[in-house]
Amino acid sequence: MPEHNLPSLNPPKRILMGPGPSDTHPRVLAALGAPTVGHLDPYFLQVMNETQVMLRQVFRTQNALTLAVSGTGSAGMETCVVNLIEPGDKMLVCVNGVFGGRMADVAGRAGAQVTTIERPFGEVFPTEQVAEAVNRVKPKVVGIIHAETSTGALQPLPEISKVVHAAGALLLADTVTSLGGTPVEVDGWQLDAVYSGTQKCLSCPPGLAPVTFSPRAVAAIDARKSKVASWYLDMTMVRNYWGQDRAYHHTAPINMNYALREALAVAVEEGLEARFARHTRNHLALKAGIMALGLKYAVAEGIQTPMLNAVVIPGGVDDLKVRQQLLNEFGIEIGGGLGPMKGKTWRIGLMGETSNPRNVLLLLAALERCLGDQGAKCPAGAGVAAANEFYRRNA
């Protein structure tokens, strides 16, 4: 038999400044390597309890049905849709980027009668457009993206929530990119079903999807006439495992739950307001530097997400060459555009552990070099200088 002596796993060290995943806190990485116990072990049940308490804090909700779905953020999307939607139900989906389109696809697969309203990539929905569609369609559920990962646009939700509820519908919100980096007020905004992911502003590796359901949403689930289309994501069963009964449903990913518990502890210890302020400060410093280099943002002022910066690629500059040079020479990952923004924008993430002045200044210096190598005219040192000046004025 031939011997196969594979070398030990040794991934390169990157600075993750793309649309996710983000850099991971050492405490979270250590949690992944902690001893595995059984999924009904008293120690793990305590970890589940602690995770639920902190998820409620980060979501800013008192919702009893708040837990971590075993799967990435897209599993969270599917969980919310398939538990609220029965075949034939009407669902209105707001599409202004890739992930709104994905939600419409998921809803159609769940048997919904799907109606979409649209805005161009990089724009958000005015309340009036949603109100008109809600009154026309009369949906059971309205789905919308809070922070659209494909564009870096931040959707205001409080007024939309009011018109959705006034029409008797439920509001489902995607907070995959926003949770932990900018306010998400589940109770304050009366959001009915909300999902997120672990790998963005919570700085935990991808693998779990925090979800929370309001009492209205739970009532809708309990009133179903048909079984939830997905056995694995069926909250009528999964909640019995996360609830007092601890009834076995599936084997939870133990060490990923350790990691999420630790990531939430890091966020709560920092304090949510301080965490939001940190994300905003570093976003504004990066913006000052980007503009000093002669570049501009793809999203209008006032609706830019602080954790995901969509920057227009200047004419004559090769998108892929810049991203490859950043990765190969500087160990920095940034993302390219999606959909109609492909080849036209870079998506620069400042999420969770990645959001710090060191990364802002390093990226600006490295980007200046990459642009210069392609013949783009950038004032020497202007990006770093502008960011440093912002930090000095906003210490």
C-alpha positions as a Markdown table, in Angstrom:
| # | Residue | x | y | z |
|---|---|---|---|---|
| 1 | Met | 0.0 | 0.0 | 0.0 |
| 2 | Pro | 1.4 | 3.4 | -0.9 |
| 3 | Glu | 1.9 | 5.8 | 2.0 |
| 4 | His | 0.1 | 9.1 | 1.9 |
| 5 | Asn | 1.9 | 11.5 | 4.3 |
| 6 | Leu | -0.1 | 14.6 | 3.9 |
| 7 | Pro | 1.4 | 17.7 | 5.7 |
| 8 | Ser | -0.4 | 19.2 | 8.6 |
| 9 | Leu | -3.1 | 21.7 | 7.8 |
| 10 | Asn | -1.5 | 25.2 | 7.7 |
| 11 | Pro | -3.8 | 27.8 | 6.2 |
| 12 | Pro | -2.2 | 31.2 | 5.3 |
| 13 | Lys | -2.8 | 34.1 | 7.7 |
| 14 | Arg | -5.1 | 36.6 | 6.1 |
| 15 | Ile | -6.6 | 39.9 | 7.1 |
| 16 | Leu | -10.2 | 39.3 | 6.2 |
| 17 | Met | -11.5 | 42.6 | 4.9 |
| 18 | Gly | -14.1 | 41.2 | 2.5 |
| 19 | Pro | -17.9 | 40.8 | 2.9 |
| 20 | Gly | -17.3 | 37.9 | 5.3 |
| 21 | Pro | -16.0 | 35.9 | 7.0 |
| 22 | Ser | -14.2 | 38.4 | 9.3 |
| 23 | Asp | -11.2 | 37.9 | 11.5 |
| 24 | Thr | -11.8 | 35.6 | 14.5 |
| 25 | His | -11.0 | 36.5 | 18.1 |
| 26 | Pro | -8.4 | 34.2 | 19.7 |
| 27 | Arg | -11.0 | 33.3 | 22.4 |
| 28 | Val | -13.4 | 32.1 | 19.8 |
| 29 | Leu | -10.7 | 30.0 | 18.0 |
| 30 | Ala | -9.7 | 28.5 | 21.4 |
| 31 | Ala | -13.4 | 27.6 | 22.0 |
| 32 | Leu | -13.5 | 25.6 | 18.8 |
| 33 | Gly | -10.7 | 23.5 | 20.1 |
| 34 | Ala | -12.2 | 22.8 | 23.5 |
| 35 | Pro | -13.2 | 19.2 | 24.4 |
| 36 | Thr | -16.4 | 18.0 | 22.7 |
| 37 | Val | -19.2 | 16.8 | 24.9 |
| 38 | Gly | -22.5 | 15.2 | 24.1 |
| 39 | His | -25.4 | 17.3 | 22.8 |
| 40 | Leu | -27.4 | 16.5 | 25.9 |
| 41 | Asp | -24.5 | 16.8 | 28.3 |
| 42 | Pro | -25.4 | 19.2 | 31.2 |
| 43 | Tyr | -22.4 | 21.3 | 30.3 |
| 44 | Phe | -23.6 | 21.8 | 26.8 |
| 45 | Leu | -27.1 | 22.5 | 27.9 |
| 46 | Gln | -25.7 | 25.3 | 30.0 |
| 47 | Val | -23.8 | 26.7 | 27.0 |
| 48 | Met | -27.1 | 26.7 | 25.1 |
| 49 | Asn | -28.7 | 28.6 | 27.9 |
| 50 | Glu | -25.9 | 31.2 | 28.0 |
| 51 | Thr | -26.0 | 31.5 | 24.2 |
| 52 | Gln | -29.7 | 32.2 | 24.2 |
| 53 | Val | -29.4 | 34.9 | 26.9 |
| 54 | Met | -26.7 | 36.7 | 25.0 |
| 55 | Leu | -28.4 | 36.3 | 21.6 |
| 56 | Arg | -31.5 | 38.1 | 23.1 |
| 57 | Gln | -29.2 | 40.9 | 24.3 |
| 58 | Val | -27.5 | 41.3 | 20.8 |
| 59 | Phe | -30.9 | 41.1 | 19.0 |
| 60 | Arg | -32.4 | 43.4 | 21.7 |
| 61 | Thr | -35.4 | 41.2 | 22.2 |
| 62 | Gln | -37.3 | 39.3 | 24.8 |
| 63 | Asn | -38.5 | 36.7 | 22.3 |
| 64 | Ala | -38.6 | 33.2 | 23.9 |
| 65 | Leu | -38.0 | 31.6 | 20.5 |
| 66 | Thr | -34.4 | 32.8 | 20.0 |
| 67 | Leu | -31.7 | 30.3 | 19.1 |
| 68 | Ala | -28.8 | 29.3 | 16.8 |
| 69 | Val | -29.8 | 27.2 | 13.8 |
| 70 | Ser | -27.3 | 24.6 | 12.8 |
| 71 | Gly | -26.3 | 26.0 | 9.4 |
| 72 | Thr | -24.9 | 29.2 | 7.9 |
| 73 | Gly | -26.9 | 32.5 | 7.4 |
| 74 | Ser | -28.7 | 31.1 | 4.4 |
| 75 | Ala | -30.1 | 28.3 | 6.6 |
| 76 | Gly | -31.4 | 31.1 | 8.8 |
| 77 | Met | -33.1 | 32.7 | 5.8 |
| 78 | Glu | -34.7 | 29.3 | 4.9 |
| 79 | Thr | -35.7 | 28.7 | 8.6 |
| 80 | Cys | -37.6 | 31.9 | 8.8 |
| 81 | Val | -39.3 | 31.5 | 5.4 |
| 82 | Val | -40.3 | 27.8 | 5.7 |
| 83 | Asn | -41.7 | 28.2 | 9.2 |
| 84 | Leu | -43.9 | 31.2 | 8.3 |
| 85 | Ile | -44.9 | 30.2 | 4.8 |
| 86 | Glu | -47.4 | 27.4 | 3.9 |
| 87 | Pro | -48.1 | 26.5 | 0.2 |
| 88 | Gly | -50.3 | 29.2 | -1.3 |
| 89 | Asp | -49.4 | 31.9 | 1.2 |
| 90 | Lys | -48.7 | 35.3 | -0.3 |
| 91 | Met | -45.2 | 36.7 | 0.4 |
| 92 | Leu | -43.9 | 40.1 | -0.7 |
| 93 | Val | -40.1 | 40.3 | -1.0 |
| 94 | Cys | -38.1 | 43.5 | -1.4 |
| 95 | Val | -35.2 | 43.0 | -3.8 |
| 96 | Asn | -32.4 | 45.5 | -4.0 |
| 97 | Gly | -29.5 | 43.1 | -4.2 |
| 98 | Val | -28.5 | 39.5 | -4.5 |
| 99 | Phe | -29.9 | 38.4 | -1.1 |
| 100 | Gly | -33.3 | 39.8 | -1.6 |
| 101 | Gly | -33.4 | 37.8 | -4.8 |
| 102 | Arg | -32.3 | 34.7 | -2.9 |
| 103 | Met | -35.1 | 35.2 | -0.3 |
| 104 | Ala | -37.7 | 35.4 | -3.2 |
| 105 | Asp | -36.2 | 32.1 | -4.6 |
| 106 | Val | -36.5 | 30.4 | -1.1 |
| 107 | Ala | -40.1 | 31.6 | -0.7 |
| 108 | Gly | -41.0 | 30.2 | -4.1 |
| 109 | Arg | -39.5 | 26.9 | -3.3 |
| 110 | Ala | -41.6 | 26.9 | 0.0 |
| 111 | Gly | -44.7 | 27.2 | -2.1 |
| 112 | Ala | -45.4 | 30.9 | -1.6 |
| 113 | Gln | -47.2 | 33.1 | -4.1 |
| 114 | Val | -44.2 | 35.5 | -4.4 |
| 115 | Thr | -44.5 | 39.1 | -5.4 |
| 116 | Thr | -41.3 | 41.2 | -5.6 |
| 117 | Ile | -40.7 | 44.9 | -5.6 |
| 118 | Glu | -37.4 | 46.2 | -6.7 |
| 119 | Arg | -34.9 | 49.0 | -6.3 |
| 120 | Pro | -31.6 | 49.3 | -8.2 |
| 121 | Phe | -28.6 | 47.7 | -6.5 |
| 122 | Gly | -27.2 | 50.2 | -4.0 |
| 123 | Glu | -30.5 | 51.9 | -3.2 |
| 124 | Val | -33.0 | 51.2 | -0.4 |
| 125 | Phe | -36.8 | 51.1 | -0.3 |
| 126 | Pro | -38.8 | 54.2 | 0.6 |
| 127 | Thr | -41.7 | 53.5 | 3.0 |
| 128 | Glu | -44.2 | 54.6 | 0.4 |
| 129 | Gln | -43.2 | 51.9 | -2.1 |
| 130 | Val | -43.5 | 49.2 | 0.4 |
| 131 | Ala | -46.8 | 50.5 | 1.7 |
| 132 | Glu | -48.3 | 50.6 | -1.8 |
| 133 | Ala | -47.2 | 47.0 | -2.5 |
| 134 | Val | -48.4 | 45.7 | 0.9 |
| 135 | Asn | -51.9 | 47.2 | 0.4 |
| 136 | Arg | -52.0 | 45.8 | -3.2 |
| 137 | Val | -50.7 | 42.3 | -2.5 |
| 138 | Lys | -52.1 | 41.8 | 1.0 |
| 139 | Pro | -49.3 | 39.3 | 1.9 |
| 140 | Lys | -48.9 | 37.1 | 5.0 |
| 141 | Val | -45.2 | 37.9 | 5.2 |
| 142 | Val | -43.0 | 40.8 | 3.9 |
| 143 | Gly | -39.3 | 40.0 | 3.6 |
| 144 | Ile | -36.6 | 42.7 | 3.5 |
| 145 | Ile | -32.8 | 42.9 | 3.8 |
| 146 | His | -31.5 | 45.2 | 6.6 |
| 147 | Ala | -27.9 | 45.4 | 5.3 |
| 148 | Glu | -27.6 | 44.1 | 1.8 |
| 149 | Thr | -24.3 | 42.3 | 1.7 |
| 150 | Ser | -24.0 | 42.6 | -2.1 |
| 151 | Thr | -24.2 | 46.4 | -2.1 |
| 152 | Gly | -23.4 | 47.8 | 1.3 |
| 153 | Ala | -26.8 | 49.6 | 1.6 |
| 154 | Leu | -28.5 | 49.9 | 5.0 |
| 155 | Gln | -32.3 | 49.8 | 4.9 |
| 156 | Pro | -34.2 | 51.8 | 7.5 |
| 157 | Leu | -36.9 | 49.5 | 9.0 |
| 158 | Pro | -39.0 | 51.3 | 11.7 |
| 159 | Glu | -41.4 | 53.0 | 9.4 |
| 160 | Ile | -41.7 | 50.1 | 7.1 |
| 161 | Ser | -42.5 | 47.9 | 10.1 |
| 162 | Lys | -45.4 | 50.1 | 10.9 |
| 163 | Val | -47.0 | 49.9 | 7.5 |
| 164 | Val | -46.5 | 46.1 | 7.3 |
| 165 | His | -48.2 | 45.6 | 10.6 |
| 166 | Ala | -51.0 | 48.0 | 9.8 |
| 167 | Ala | -51.8 | 45.7 | 6.9 |
| 168 | Gly | -51.8 | 42.7 | 9.2 |
| 169 | Ala | -48.6 | 41.1 | 7.7 |
| 170 | Leu | -45.5 | 39.8 | 9.4 |
| 171 | Leu | -42.1 | 41.4 | 8.8 |
| 172 | Leu | -39.1 | 39.1 | 8.1 |
| 173 | Ala | -35.7 | 40.8 | 8.2 |
| 174 | Asp | -32.2 | 39.7 | 7.1 |
| 175 | Thr | -29.6 | 41.0 | 9.5 |
| 176 | Val | -26.7 | 38.7 | 8.4 |
| 177 | Thr | -24.3 | 41.6 | 7.9 |
| 178 | Ser | -25.7 | 44.1 | 10.4 |
| 179 | Leu | -26.1 | 42.1 | 13.6 |
| 180 | Gly | -23.3 | 43.1 | 16.1 |
| 181 | Gly | -22.1 | 46.0 | 14.0 |
| 182 | Thr | -25.0 | 48.5 | 13.9 |
| 183 | Pro | -28.2 | 48.7 | 15.9 |
| 184 | Val | -30.7 | 45.8 | 15.3 |
| 185 | Glu | -33.8 | 46.5 | 17.5 |
| 186 | Val | -36.0 | 43.5 | 17.1 |
| 187 | Asp | -38.5 | 44.5 | 19.8 |
| 188 | Gly | -38.1 | 48.3 | 19.3 |
| 189 | Trp | -38.8 | 47.9 | 15.5 |
| 190 | Gln | -41.4 | 45.1 | 16.0 |
| 191 | Leu | -39.6 | 42.7 | 13.7 |
| 192 | Asp | -41.3 | 39.3 | 13.6 |
| 193 | Ala | -38.7 | 36.9 | 12.2 |
| 194 | Val | -35.1 | 37.8 | 12.0 |
| 195 | Tyr | -32.0 | 35.8 | 11.0 |
| 196 | Ser | -28.3 | 36.4 | 10.9 |
| 197 | Gly | -25.0 | 34.6 | 10.5 |
| 198 | Thr | -22.0 | 34.1 | 12.8 |
| 199 | Gln | -19.2 | 35.1 | 10.4 |
| 200 | Lys | -19.7 | 38.8 | 9.9 |
| 201 | Cys | -19.8 | 41.3 | 12.8 |
| 202 | Leu | -19.9 | 38.6 | 15.5 |
| 203 | Ser | -16.5 | 37.4 | 14.2 |
| 204 | Cys | -17.2 | 33.7 | 14.7 |
| 205 | Pro | -16.5 | 31.2 | 11.9 |
| 206 | Pro | -19.4 | 30.5 | 9.6 |
| 207 | Gly | -21.6 | 27.6 | 10.6 |
| 208 | Leu | -24.5 | 28.8 | 12.7 |
| 209 | Ala | -27.5 | 31.2 | 12.0 |
| 210 | Pro | -29.0 | 33.1 | 15.0 |
| 211 | Val | -32.7 | 33.5 | 14.6 |
| 212 | Thr | -35.5 | 35.0 | 16.6 |
| 213 | Phe | -39.3 | 34.9 | 16.3 |
| 214 | Ser | -41.8 | 37.3 | 17.8 |
| 215 | Pro | -44.9 | 36.1 | 19.7 |
| 216 | Arg | -46.9 | 37.0 | 16.5 |
| 217 | Ala | -44.6 | 34.8 | 14.4 |
| 218 | Val | -44.8 | 31.9 | 16.9 |
| 219 | Ala | -48.6 | 32.2 | 16.8 |
| 220 | Ala | -48.5 | 32.0 | 13.0 |
| 221 | Ile | -46.3 | 28.9 | 13.2 |
| 222 | Asp | -48.6 | 27.3 | 15.7 |
| 223 | Ala | -51.6 | 28.0 | 13.5 |
| 224 | Arg | -50.1 | 26.1 | 10.5 |
| 225 | Lys | -52.4 | 23.6 | 8.8 |
| 226 | Ser | -49.5 | 21.8 | 7.1 |
| 227 | Lys | -46.1 | 20.5 | 8.3 |
| 228 | Val | -43.1 | 22.8 | 7.9 |
| 229 | Ala | -41.5 | 21.8 | 4.6 |
| 230 | Ser | -38.1 | 21.3 | 6.1 |
| 231 | Trp | -37.8 | 18.6 | 8.8 |
| 232 | Tyr | -34.3 | 19.9 | 9.8 |
| 233 | Leu | -35.4 | 23.5 | 10.2 |
| 234 | Asp | -38.8 | 22.9 | 11.7 |
| 235 | Met | -39.1 | 25.2 | 14.7 |
| 236 | Thr | -42.0 | 23.3 | 16.2 |
| 237 | Met | -39.5 | 20.6 | 16.9 |
| 238 | Val | -36.2 | 22.4 | 17.2 |
| 239 | Arg | -37.6 | 24.7 | 19.9 |
| 240 | Asn | -38.2 | 21.7 | 22.1 |
| 241 | Tyr | -34.5 | 21.0 | 22.1 |
| 242 | Trp | -33.6 | 24.6 | 22.9 |
| 243 | Gly | -36.5 | 24.9 | 25.3 |
| 244 | Gln | -37.1 | 23.3 | 28.7 |
| 245 | Asp | -38.0 | 19.8 | 27.3 |
| 246 | Arg | -34.5 | 19.3 | 25.7 |
| 247 | Ala | -36.2 | 16.8 | 23.4 |
| 248 | Tyr | -33.6 | 15.4 | 21.0 |
| 249 | His | -34.0 | 16.6 | 17.4 |
| 250 | His | -30.6 | 16.6 | 15.8 |
| 251 | Thr | -27.1 | 16.5 | 17.0 |
| 252 | Ala | -26.0 | 20.1 | 17.4 |
| 253 | Pro | -22.6 | 21.2 | 16.2 |
| 254 | Ile | -21.2 | 21.3 | 19.7 |
| 255 | Asn | -17.9 | 23.2 | 19.1 |
| 256 | Met | -19.5 | 25.7 | 16.8 |
| 257 | Asn | -21.9 | 26.5 | 19.6 |
| 258 | Tyr | -19.0 | 26.9 | 22.0 |
| 259 | Ala | -17.5 | 29.4 | 19.5 |
| 260 | Leu | -20.7 | 31.4 | 19.1 |
| 261 | Arg | -21.1 | 31.5 | 22.9 |
| 262 | Glu | -17.6 | 32.9 | 23.2 |
| 263 | Ala | -18.1 | 35.4 | 20.3 |
| 264 | Leu | -21.3 | 36.7 | 22.0 |
| 265 | Ala | -19.5 | 37.0 | 25.3 |
| 266 | Val | -16.8 | 39.1 | 23.6 |
| 267 | Ala | -19.5 | 41.4 | 22.1 |
| 268 | Val | -21.4 | 41.8 | 25.3 |
| 269 | Glu | -18.3 | 42.5 | 27.3 |
| 270 | Glu | -17.3 | 45.2 | 24.8 |
| 271 | Gly | -20.8 | 46.7 | 25.1 |
| 272 | Leu | -23.1 | 47.0 | 22.1 |
| 273 | Glu | -23.1 | 50.8 | 22.0 |
| 274 | Ala | -19.3 | 50.8 | 22.1 |
| 275 | Arg | -19.1 | 48.2 | 19.5 |
| 276 | Phe | -21.4 | 50.2 | 17.2 |
| 277 | Ala | -19.4 | 53.3 | 17.8 |
| 278 | Arg | -16.2 | 51.4 | 16.9 |
| 279 | His | -17.6 | 50.2 | 13.6 |
| 280 | Thr | -18.8 | 53.7 | 12.7 |
| 281 | Arg | -15.5 | 55.3 | 13.6 |
| 282 | Asn | -13.4 | 53.0 | 11.5 |
| 283 | His | -15.9 | 53.2 | 8.6 |
| 284 | Leu | -15.6 | 57.0 | 8.6 |
| 285 | Ala | -11.8 | 56.9 | 8.8 |
| 286 | Leu | -11.7 | 54.5 | 5.9 |
| 287 | Lys | -14.1 | 56.7 | 3.9 |
| 288 | Ala | -11.9 | 59.7 | 4.5 |
| 289 | Gly | -9.0 | 57.8 | 3.2 |
| 290 | Ile | -10.8 | 56.4 | 0.2 |
| 291 | Met | -12.1 | 59.8 | -0.9 |
| 292 | Ala | -8.6 | 61.3 | -0.4 |
| 293 | Leu | -7.3 | 58.7 | -2.9 |
| 294 | Gly | -9.8 | 60.1 | -5.4 |
| 295 | Leu | -12.2 | 57.2 | -5.1 |
| 296 | Lys | -16.0 | 57.3 | -4.3 |
| 297 | Tyr | -18.6 | 55.1 | -2.7 |
| 298 | Ala | -21.2 | 53.2 | -4.7 |
| 299 | Val | -24.0 | 53.9 | -2.1 |
| 300 | Ala | -25.4 | 57.3 | -1.3 |
| 301 | Glu | -24.5 | 59.1 | 1.9 |
| 302 | Gly | -26.8 | 58.3 | 4.8 |
| 303 | Ile | -27.6 | 54.7 | 3.8 |
| 304 | Gln | -24.0 | 53.3 | 3.8 |
| 305 | Thr | -23.4 | 50.3 | 6.1 |
| 306 | Pro | -20.6 | 51.0 | 8.6 |
| 307 | Met | -19.3 | 47.4 | 8.2 |
| 308 | Leu | -19.3 | 47.0 | 4.5 |
| 309 | Asn | -17.9 | 49.7 | 2.2 |
| 310 | Ala | -18.8 | 49.4 | -1.5 |
| 311 | Val | -16.2 | 51.5 | -3.4 |
| 312 | Val | -16.4 | 52.3 | -7.1 |
| 313 | Ile | -13.5 | 50.9 | -9.1 |
| 314 | Pro | -11.9 | 53.7 | -11.1 |
| 315 | Gly | -11.8 | 53.5 | -14.9 |
| 316 | Gly | -8.8 | 51.7 | -16.3 |
| 317 | Val | -8.2 | 49.7 | -13.1 |
| 318 | Asp | -8.4 | 45.9 | -13.3 |
| 319 | Asp | -10.7 | 44.6 | -10.5 |
| 320 | Leu | -9.2 | 41.1 | -10.2 |
| 321 | Lys | -5.6 | 42.2 | -10.5 |
| 322 | Val | -6.0 | 44.6 | -7.5 |
| 323 | Arg | -7.7 | 42.0 | -5.4 |
| 324 | Gln | -5.0 | 39.4 | -6.2 |
| 325 | Gln | -2.2 | 41.8 | -5.5 |
| 326 | Leu | -3.8 | 42.7 | -2.1 |
| 327 | Leu | -4.0 | 39.1 | -1.2 |
| 328 | Asn | -0.7 | 37.9 | -2.5 |
| 329 | Glu | 1.5 | 40.8 | -1.5 |
| 330 | Phe | -0.2 | 42.1 | 1.6 |
| 331 | Gly | -2.3 | 39.1 | 2.8 |
| 332 | Ile | -5.5 | 41.3 | 2.6 |
| 333 | Glu | -8.8 | 39.9 | 1.3 |
| 334 | Ile | -11.4 | 42.2 | -0.1 |
| 335 | Gly | -14.5 | 41.3 | -2.1 |
| 336 | Gly | -15.6 | 42.0 | -5.6 |
| 337 | Gly | -19.0 | 43.2 | -6.6 |
| 338 | Leu | -22.0 | 40.9 | -7.3 |
| 339 | Gly | -24.7 | 41.1 | -9.9 |
| 340 | Pro | -24.7 | 44.3 | -11.9 |
| 341 | Met | -21.9 | 45.6 | -9.6 |
| 342 | Lys | -19.5 | 42.8 | -10.6 |
| 343 | Gly | -16.3 | 44.4 | -11.9 |
| 344 | Lys | -17.5 | 47.8 | -10.9 |
| 345 | Thr | -17.1 | 47.8 | -7.1 |
| 346 | Trp | -15.0 | 46.5 | -4.4 |
| 347 | Arg | -16.6 | 45.4 | -1.1 |
| 348 | Ile | -14.3 | 46.3 | 1.8 |
| 349 | Gly | -15.4 | 44.8 | 5.1 |
| 350 | Leu | -14.8 | 46.3 | 8.5 |
| 351 | Met | -16.6 | 43.7 | 10.5 |
| 352 | Gly | -16.2 | 42.6 | 14.1 |
| 353 | Glu | -12.5 | 41.9 | 14.9 |
| 354 | Thr | -11.5 | 43.2 | 11.5 |
| 355 | Ser | -12.8 | 46.7 | 12.4 |
| 356 | Asn | -9.8 | 48.5 | 13.8 |
| 357 | Pro | -7.4 | 51.4 | 12.8 |
| 358 | Arg | -4.5 | 49.1 | 12.0 |
| 359 | Asn | -6.5 | 47.4 | 9.2 |
| 360 | Val | -7.9 | 50.7 | 7.9 |
| 361 | Leu | -4.4 | 52.2 | 7.6 |
| 362 | Leu | -2.8 | 49.1 | 6.2 |
| 363 | Leu | -5.6 | 48.7 | 3.5 |
| 364 | Leu | -5.3 | 52.3 | 2.5 |
| 365 | Ala | -1.5 | 52.1 | 2.1 |
| 366 | Ala | -1.7 | 48.8 | 0.2 |
| 367 | Leu | -4.5 | 50.0 | -2.1 |
| 368 | Glu | -2.6 | 53.1 | -3.0 |
| 369 | Arg | 0.3 | 50.9 | -4.1 |
| 370 | Cys | -2.0 | 48.6 | -6.1 |
| 371 | Leu | -3.6 | 51.5 | -7.8 |
| 372 | Gly | -0.3 | 53.1 | -8.6 |
| 373 | Asp | 1.0 | 49.9 | -10.1 |
| 374 | Gln | -1.9 | 50.1 | -12.6 |
| 375 | Gly | -1.1 | 53.7 | -13.5 |
| 376 | Ala | -3.9 | 55.3 | -11.5 |
| 377 | Lys | -3.0 | 58.7 | -10.2 |
| 378 | Cys | -3.3 | 58.9 | -6.4 |
| 379 | Pro | -1.9 | 61.7 | -4.2 |
| 380 | Ala | 1.1 | 60.0 | -2.4 |
| 381 | Gly | 0.1 | 59.1 | 1.1 |
| 382 | Ala | -3.2 | 61.0 | 1.0 |
| 383 | Gly | -5.4 | 58.1 | 2.0 |
| 384 | Val | -3.4 | 57.2 | 5.2 |
| 385 | Ala | -3.0 | 60.9 | 6.0 |
| 386 | Ala | -6.7 | 61.6 | 5.8 |
| 387 | Ala | -7.6 | 58.6 | 7.9 |
| 388 | Asn | -5.0 | 59.5 | 10.5 |
| 389 | Glu | -6.4 | 63.0 | 10.6 |
| 390 | Phe | -9.9 | 61.6 | 11.2 |
| 391 | Tyr | -8.7 | 59.4 | 14.0 |
| 392 | Arg | -6.9 | 62.4 | 15.6 |
| 393 | Arg | -10.0 | 64.5 | 15.5 |
| 394 | Asn | -12.2 | 61.7 | 16.7 |
| 395 | Ala | -10.0 | 60.0 | 19.4 |
